[in-house]
Amino acid sequence: MVKSPGINTPSSIIYPDSDGQPMADNTLQFSWIVVIKENLELQFAEVEDVFIAGDLLWYAVEGTPKLRQAPDTMVVFGRPKGYRGFYQQWSENNIAHQVVFEILSTGNRFTQMLNKFKFYENYGVEEYYLYDPYQNDLQGWLRNQDRAELEAIETLNGWVSPRLQIKFELTEENLLIFRPDGERFHSFVELGQLKEQEKQRFKALEAFLREKGINYDQ
């Protein structure tokens, strides 16, 4: 019999695929989660062994289902893309998340965020980024050379992620993130608008060539 993710036989340990918490508390937090996750998906679309997900439960140690977190966005190098109901590290060649992002909401509490930090530090995260869209405040931590701790990144304006090669820029009003090719992270609406602009430019070029008697199909 095929079992659904998160459903186990009575004699086995249960690893739920949901913690009962919402992915986001409001539209601002949700929009940032989507922008970061989807733009990273786009950046690594052709790389088969980079797995990216949002709000996916990460079980770090077999046999301890309560030891878990669900990062707003997670990036795992060395694991294939594909559907998962959760991320059990021991079933993924024991590869931890290398990069995680959290977007603060008004409902977050200090204890909750401290527990997340300790979890990420204890279980191998290399880069941890925490953005507060209400205060336009970005914080980041990088695992130190002896691999023991996450240390605060002193200056994040202009910082380039060692793993992702994306660049962070903080303006007075907003956080901007740029891909390695210099293209800014866009929302889905912005991507649609850029596509439409490109379409209109092509039509204008097509009309110009026709006026000049040039058949561009030849």
C-alpha positions as CSV (number, residue, x, y, z in Angstrom):
1,M,0.0,0.0,0.0
2,V,1.3,3.5,-0.9
3,K,1.4,5.8,2.1
4,S,0.9,9.6,1.7
5,P,3.7,11.9,3.1
6,G,3.3,12.5,6.8
7,I,1.1,9.4,7.4
8,N,2.7,6.5,9.1
9,T,1.7,3.1,10.5
10,P,0.8,3.0,14.2
11,S,4.1,1.3,15.0
12,S,6.2,3.9,13.3
13,I,7.3,7.4,14.2
14,I,5.0,10.0,12.7
15,Y,6.6,12.8,10.7
16,P,3.8,15.2,9.8
17,D,4.0,17.2,6.6
18,S,2.5,20.2,8.4
19,D,3.1,22.0,11.7
20,G,-0.3,23.6,11.6
21,Q,1.2,27.1,11.2
22,P,0.3,29.4,8.3
23,M,3.0,30.0,5.7
24,A,2.6,33.7,6.2
25,D,0.7,36.1,8.5
26,N,0.0,38.7,6.0
27,T,0.3,39.7,2.3
28,L,3.6,41.6,2.8
29,Q,5.4,38.7,4.3
30,F,3.9,36.3,1.8
31,S,5.0,38.4,-1.2
32,W,8.6,38.5,0.0
33,I,8.7,34.7,0.6
34,V,7.3,34.2,-3.0
35,V,9.7,36.6,-4.6
36,I,12.8,35.1,-3.0
37,K,11.8,31.5,-3.5
38,E,10.6,31.8,-7.1
39,N,13.5,34.0,-8.2
40,L,16.0,31.4,-6.8
41,E,14.0,28.7,-8.6
42,L,14.5,30.7,-11.8
43,Q,18.2,31.2,-11.2
44,F,18.9,27.6,-10.6
45,A,16.3,26.2,-13.0
46,E,18.9,24.4,-15.1
47,V,20.9,23.0,-12.2
48,E,19.4,19.6,-11.4
49,D,21.1,19.1,-8.0
50,V,19.8,22.3,-6.3
51,F,16.6,21.9,-4.3
52,I,14.6,25.0,-3.3
53,A,11.4,25.1,-1.3
54,G,9.3,27.4,0.8
55,D,7.7,26.6,4.2
56,L,8.8,22.9,4.0
57,L,9.3,21.1,7.3
58,W,12.9,20.1,7.8
59,Y,13.5,17.1,10.1
60,A,17.1,17.2,11.1
61,V,17.5,14.0,13.2
62,E,15.9,10.6,12.6
63,G,13.6,9.5,15.5
64,T,13.0,13.1,16.8
65,P,10.0,14.5,14.9
66,K,9.7,17.4,17.2
67,L,13.1,18.6,16.2
68,R,12.1,20.5,13.1
69,Q,11.8,23.9,11.4
70,A,10.1,25.2,8.3
71,P,12.2,28.0,6.8
72,D,10.4,30.5,4.7
73,T,12.8,29.7,1.9
74,M,15.4,26.9,1.9
75,V,18.2,26.1,-0.6
76,V,20.0,22.7,-0.6
77,F,22.9,22.1,-2.9
78,G,23.6,18.5,-3.8
79,R,20.0,17.3,-3.7
80,P,17.7,16.8,-6.8
81,K,14.7,18.8,-7.5
82,G,11.3,17.2,-7.1
83,Y,8.2,16.9,-4.9
84,R,8.6,16.4,-1.2
85,G,6.1,16.4,1.6
86,F,8.9,17.2,4.0
87,Y,12.7,17.2,4.1
88,Q,14.1,14.3,6.2
89,Q,17.8,15.0,6.3
90,W,18.9,11.4,6.9
91,S,17.0,10.4,3.8
92,E,18.8,13.1,1.7
93,N,22.4,11.9,2.1
94,N,22.4,13.7,5.4
95,I,22.8,17.1,3.5
96,A,21.6,20.0,5.6
97,H,20.2,23.2,4.1
98,Q,23.1,25.5,3.2
99,V,21.0,28.7,2.9
100,V,17.8,29.7,4.6
101,F,15.7,32.9,4.5
102,E,13.2,34.1,7.1
103,I,10.8,37.0,6.6
104,L,9.6,38.6,9.8
105,S,6.0,39.4,10.4
106,T,4.3,41.3,13.2
107,G,3.3,37.9,14.8
108,N,6.9,36.7,15.2
109,R,8.2,36.5,18.8
110,F,11.7,36.7,20.1
111,T,11.7,33.2,21.6
112,Q,10.5,31.8,18.3
113,M,13.2,33.5,16.2
114,L,15.9,32.5,18.8
115,N,14.8,28.9,18.5
116,K,15.1,29.1,14.7
117,F,18.5,30.6,14.9
118,K,19.8,27.9,17.3
119,F,18.3,25.2,15.1
120,Y,20.0,26.6,12.0
121,E,23.3,27.0,13.8
122,N,23.2,23.5,15.3
123,Y,22.2,21.6,12.2
124,G,24.6,23.0,9.5
125,V,23.1,26.0,7.8
126,E,26.0,28.0,6.2
127,E,24.1,31.2,5.5
128,Y,21.0,32.6,7.3
129,Y,19.3,35.8,6.2
130,L,16.5,37.5,8.2
131,Y,14.6,40.4,6.6
132,D,12.1,42.6,8.3
133,P,10.1,44.3,5.5
134,Y,8.3,46.6,8.0
135,Q,11.6,48.2,9.2
136,N,13.5,47.5,6.0
137,D,16.1,45.7,8.1
138,L,18.3,42.9,6.8
139,Q,20.4,40.7,9.0
140,G,22.6,37.9,8.0
141,W,24.9,35.2,9.5
142,L,27.7,33.2,8.0
143,R,29.2,30.0,9.4
144,N,32.7,30.7,10.6
145,Q,35.8,28.9,9.4
146,D,35.9,26.3,12.2
147,R,32.2,25.4,11.2
148,A,31.1,25.7,14.8
149,E,28.9,28.9,14.8
150,L,27.0,31.3,12.7
151,E,28.6,34.7,12.9
152,A,26.9,38.0,12.1
153,I,27.7,39.6,8.8
154,E,28.8,43.2,9.6
155,T,27.8,44.9,6.4
156,L,25.0,43.5,4.2
157,N,24.5,46.4,1.9
158,G,26.4,45.2,-1.2
159,W,27.0,41.8,0.3
160,V,27.3,38.8,-2.1
161,S,26.1,35.4,-0.9
162,P,29.0,32.9,-1.1
163,R,26.7,30.1,-2.0
164,L,24.1,31.8,-4.1
165,Q,26.2,34.6,-5.6
166,I,23.2,36.9,-5.3
167,K,23.8,40.5,-4.2
168,F,21.9,42.4,-1.5
169,E,21.3,46.2,-1.7
170,L,19.4,48.2,0.9
171,T,17.8,51.4,-0.3
172,E,16.0,53.8,2.0
173,E,12.7,52.1,1.2
174,N,13.4,48.6,0.2
175,L,15.6,45.6,-0.2
176,L,16.9,44.8,-3.7
177,I,18.4,41.4,-4.6
178,F,20.3,40.9,-7.8
179,R,21.2,37.6,-9.6
180,P,24.8,37.0,-10.6
181,D,24.0,38.3,-14.1
182,G,23.0,41.6,-12.6
183,E,19.2,41.1,-13.2
184,R,17.1,42.1,-10.2
185,F,14.7,39.8,-8.4
186,H,11.2,40.6,-9.8
187,S,7.7,39.8,-8.6
188,F,5.5,37.6,-10.9
189,V,3.6,40.8,-12.0
190,E,6.9,42.6,-12.8
191,L,8.1,39.6,-14.9
192,G,4.8,39.6,-16.8
193,Q,5.1,43.3,-17.4
194,L,8.7,42.9,-18.7
195,K,7.6,40.1,-21.0
196,E,4.8,42.3,-22.4
197,Q,7.3,45.2,-22.9
198,E,9.6,42.8,-24.8
199,K,6.6,41.7,-26.9
200,Q,5.7,45.3,-27.8
201,R,9.3,46.1,-28.7
202,F,9.4,43.1,-31.0
203,K,6.1,44.2,-32.7
204,A,7.5,47.7,-33.1
205,L,10.7,46.4,-34.7
206,E,8.6,44.1,-37.0
207,A,6.5,47.1,-38.1
208,F,9.6,49.2,-38.8
209,L,11.2,46.4,-40.9
210,R,8.0,46.1,-43.0
211,E,7.9,49.8,-43.6
212,K,11.4,49.5,-45.0
213,G,10.4,46.6,-47.2
214,I,12.5,44.1,-45.3
215,N,11.1,40.6,-44.8
216,Y,12.6,39.5,-41.5
217,D,11.4,35.9,-42.1
218,Q,13.9,35.4,-44.9
